[in-house]
Amino acid sequence: MEAQRSPVRRRGGQTMVEYVLAFVVLLGVVFALGALVGGLRSNGSRTLDLVASEYP
C-alpha cells in the first residue's frame, strides 16, 4: 500500500516545487521590470532637464 501512495506524494511535491519556482521567476521579472522603469524614468527626467534648460 505504501508503494501506491508514493507516486502521488511525489507528484504533489513536484507540483508545489514548480509553483514555488514559477513564483520566484515571476518576482524576478517584476523586480527587473521595476529596475528598468526606474532607470528609464531617471534618464527621462535628466533628458527633460537638459532640454528645458535655458543654457545656450
Backbone bond lengths (Angstrom), bond angles and torsions (degrees), N, CA, C in turn:
res aa  C-N    CA-C-N  psi(-1)  N-CA   C-N-CA  omega(-1)  CA-C   N-CA-C  phi
1 M - - - 1.444 - - 1.531 111.00 -
2 E 1.317 117.24 -33.98 1.458 120.54 177.70 1.520 111.58 -64.03
3 A 1.328 117.20 -34.70 1.451 120.79 -178.42 1.527 111.36 -66.75
4 Q 1.311 117.43 -29.37 1.462 120.22 179.83 1.527 111.78 -77.68
5 R 1.305 118.74 -31.13 1.461 121.25 -178.30 1.523 112.06 -80.79
6 S 1.300 117.40 -23.47 1.458 121.59 -175.80 1.530 113.72 -60.94
7 P 1.347 120.50 -47.63 1.474 118.83 179.68 1.520 112.98 -63.18
8 V 1.311 117.83 -32.95 1.464 120.03 179.26 1.518 110.05 -66.34
9 R 1.313 116.78 -41.82 1.467 119.92 178.19 1.514 111.03 -65.27
10 R 1.313 116.97 -40.16 1.457 119.51 179.30 1.515 110.75 -64.26
11 R 1.332 116.92 -40.90 1.463 119.96 179.04 1.525 110.54 -64.89
12 G 1.328 116.33 -41.89 1.463 119.71 178.23 1.513 111.84 -64.68
13 G 1.330 117.03 -39.14 1.457 120.97 177.46 1.516 111.73 -67.86
14 Q 1.330 116.35 -38.01 1.457 120.03 178.89 1.522 110.07 -65.86
15 T 1.318 117.12 -39.94 1.456 120.82 179.02 1.529 110.65 -62.45
16 M 1.321 116.77 -42.81 1.457 120.30 179.27 1.523 110.73 -64.08
17 V 1.323 117.24 -41.76 1.464 120.43 178.56 1.526 110.12 -63.05
18 E 1.326 117.38 -40.93 1.462 120.44 179.10 1.526 111.31 -64.64
19 Y 1.325 117.44 -39.96 1.465 120.16 177.10 1.521 111.04 -64.33
20 V 1.311 117.15 -42.07 1.470 120.82 179.81 1.527 109.99 -64.88
21 L 1.331 117.28 -43.96 1.464 120.17 178.52 1.527 111.43 -63.76
22 A 1.331 117.05 -41.03 1.463 120.11 178.05 1.523 110.38 -63.60
23 F 1.325 117.70 -38.11 1.457 121.48 178.82 1.527 110.84 -66.47
24 V 1.328 116.97 -41.04 1.461 121.07 179.15 1.528 110.19 -65.26
25 V 1.329 116.96 -42.37 1.463 120.56 178.28 1.523 110.06 -63.95
26 L 1.328 117.00 -41.77 1.467 120.96 178.33 1.527 110.99 -61.52
27 L 1.324 117.33 -42.94 1.464 120.20 177.33 1.526 111.04 -63.40
28 G 1.327 117.26 -39.19 1.454 120.58 177.43 1.520 111.92 -62.25
29 V 1.332 116.58 -41.72 1.464 120.58 178.83 1.523 110.58 -66.25
30 V 1.324 117.16 -41.38 1.468 120.55 179.49 1.526 110.47 -63.29
31 F 1.330 117.43 -44.33 1.464 119.52 179.29 1.527 111.28 -67.11
32 A 1.325 117.42 -37.02 1.467 119.79 178.39 1.527 110.65 -65.65
33 L 1.320 116.97 -41.84 1.466 119.71 177.46 1.524 110.96 -65.65
34 G 1.324 116.69 -37.89 1.462 119.77 176.85 1.518 111.76 -62.83
35 A 1.321 116.99 -41.49 1.467 120.05 177.72 1.525 110.68 -65.40
36 L 1.318 116.92 -40.01 1.462 120.66 178.55 1.520 111.17 -63.84
37 V 1.327 116.95 -45.29 1.467 120.49 179.47 1.521 110.29 -64.74
38 G 1.329 117.66 -40.11 1.462 120.55 177.72 1.515 111.80 -62.43
39 G 1.313 116.48 -42.66 1.465 119.69 178.07 1.513 112.27 -65.74
40 L 1.310 116.51 -42.68 1.463 119.64 178.84 1.524 111.79 -66.31
41 R 1.319 116.74 -36.41 1.463 120.18 179.36 1.526 111.02 -66.67
42 S 1.332 116.73 -43.74 1.467 118.87 179.81 1.527 110.56 -67.95
43 N 1.314 117.42 -37.06 1.456 120.46 177.84 1.527 110.07 -68.90
44 G 1.328 117.39 -37.38 1.463 120.88 178.98 1.513 111.81 -66.60
45 S 1.321 116.77 -41.02 1.471 118.70 179.16 1.534 110.33 -67.83
46 R 1.309 116.79 -34.65 1.473 119.47 177.08 1.526 109.96 -65.84
47 T 1.320 117.04 -41.26 1.461 120.79 178.24 1.518 110.81 -63.83
48 L 1.324 117.47 -42.42 1.466 120.81 178.26 1.526 111.01 -63.78
49 D 1.332 116.85 -38.62 1.470 119.43 177.47 1.524 111.07 -63.27
50 L 1.319 116.92 -40.47 1.464 119.89 179.70 1.520 111.12 -68.39
51 V 1.309 118.19 -39.70 1.468 122.04 -178.75 1.539 110.06 -69.88
52 A 1.337 116.37 -38.38 1.450 120.74 -175.99 1.522 113.48 -83.20
53 S 1.302 118.57 -5.60 1.467 120.03 -178.27 1.523 109.62 -70.66
54 E 1.309 115.33 152.57 1.450 120.73 -177.91 1.529 111.68 -95.72
55 Y 1.301 115.44 5.50 1.467 119.34 179.31 1.530 108.92 -74.99
56 P 1.343 118.18 128.04 1.470 119.50 -175.57 1.496 114.90 -73.16
